[in-house]
Amino acid sequence: MRKWSLATRLLTGQLAFILCLSAGLSWALYAQAEQHSYDETAERMLSVAETIAADPFVLEAVAGPNPSAALQPYAEEVMQSAHVDFLTIMAPDRTRYTHRTDSQIGRPYIGSVEQALGGQSFTEVYTGTLGPSVRAIVPVTDGEGTVQALVAAGLTVDRVAIARDAELPGLFIISIAALAWGTLASFLLSRYLKRTTQDRRPDELVEVFAFHDAALHSLREGLLLINNDGRLVLYNDQAAELLDLPPERCSPVDVRELGLPGTLADLLRSGNRADDEFHFTRNRILVVNQSPALAARRERGTAASVLSSPSGWEQLPRSGTTPRWKR
């Protein structure tokens, strides 16, 4: 890890984050698809059970002498046409009148019925004789609202899983697309950082900054860096003293706003080369040298201007009408 550059470390970290994010997104979409399949199945089973419970034939059959003989063929026809795994019509005491397996007719229904006995329809996931299933239980009531029978319609979990799995290709495409776009963005950002930092490690960048900062402030000449827009971006302590600038480093500011003499401000904004040009401030004469500061790589660099003042003369009190200067 020590030998990795800043760009490489950032790329690795981003890729790890994107992989975790994609995995989390995939799991969330999978869970959503599963829940959607269960909810849709429960809604369909409830619709089937309510339709059967509202059929007058069912209420008439459960009041007859042999409910199973009348209801079993009816239930088998509904199961085939509605594509449900079971349709159980039962007495309030859970005794089955119908079942997919004939041997289970007359035996107690396995599942919850308390809400249906209270007159309320509901859905649940329960493990019965056919295994785990999504089922709906609806009461069959007479004209006075008394519960005369119960109808349970259900679909096994295996069938629900088939519907859920049908949505997985779309979810897989979404996850792969998110991973691909995130990886591409990370790669482009890594390339940009690699160019900008010259593929240096963080500790190398710290050393370069410390060296440049020390060199800048150890100069006895005033040094300014001007960008291509004519804005001052950096200067050292000597430049601050010679040009009456704030001692603290400032944010980029137009050189015309620094209160410099017009000729000096124009020179700095122009970016033209200057060799030992004399410029006058209010109380000093400055010898100015200016040259372009090229970026390490021309394809990404911007030109800056450098002002150095190896010589400065300070104005002394006048003697008669002639100003005097000392160096």
Secondary structure as UniProt FT lines:
FT   TURN            2..3
FT   HELIX           6..53
FT   HELIX           56..62
FT   HELIX           67..82
FT   STRAND          86..90
FT   TURN            92..93
FT   STRAND          95..96
FT   HELIX           102..104
FT   TURN            105..106
FT   HELIX           114..117
FT   TURN            118..119
FT   STRAND          122..128
FT   TURN            129..130
FT   STRAND          131..141
FT   TURN            143..144
FT   STRAND          147..156
FT   HELIX           157..165
FT   TURN            166..167
FT   HELIX           168..197
FT   TURN            198..199
FT   HELIX           202..218
FT   STRAND          224..226
FT   TURN            228..229
FT   STRAND          231..235
FT   HELIX           237..243
FT   STRAND          253..254
FT   HELIX           255..257
FT   TURN            258..259
FT   HELIX           262..270
FT   STRAND          274..280
FT   STRAND          284..290
FT   STRAND          292..293
FT   TURN            298..300
FT   STRAND          304..308
FT   STRAND          312..319
FT   TURN            320..321
FT   STRAND          322..326
//
